[in-house]
Amino acid sequence: MEAFVILLSLFALAVFLGVELITKVPPTLHTPLMSGSNAISGITIVGAILAAGTGEEAGFAVQALGFIAIVFATINVVGGFMVTNRMLNMFKRRG
C-alpha cells in the first residue's frame, strides 16, 4: 500500500507539472519544442513500463495506472512526431 501511495503522489505531481509547463509555453514556441517533449515522453514511457511491470506485490491499481500512463505517453509521442513531421514538411521546397 505504501508503494501505491508513493506512485500515486508521483503521478499527481507529474500531471500538475505537465499542465503548468504546457500552459506557460507560448503558442509560437509550442511546435518547435515538440521534439524535446517527445524525449520527455519517452522517459515517461520507460517509467510507466517500470510501474506497470512491478508484479503482484504492488497491486492491481499500480499496474493499471502504469498501463494508463503507457497509453497516454505513447499517444503523446506519436502525436508529437506527427506534428513535428507536418511542421517540417511545411518548410520543404516544392519542386
Secondary structure, DSSP 8 states (H G I E B T S, - for coil): -HHHHHHHHHHHHHHHHHHHHHHHS-HHHHTTTHHHHHHHHHHHHHHHHHHHTS-TTT-HHHHHHHHHHHHHHHHHHHHHHHHHHHHHHHTS---
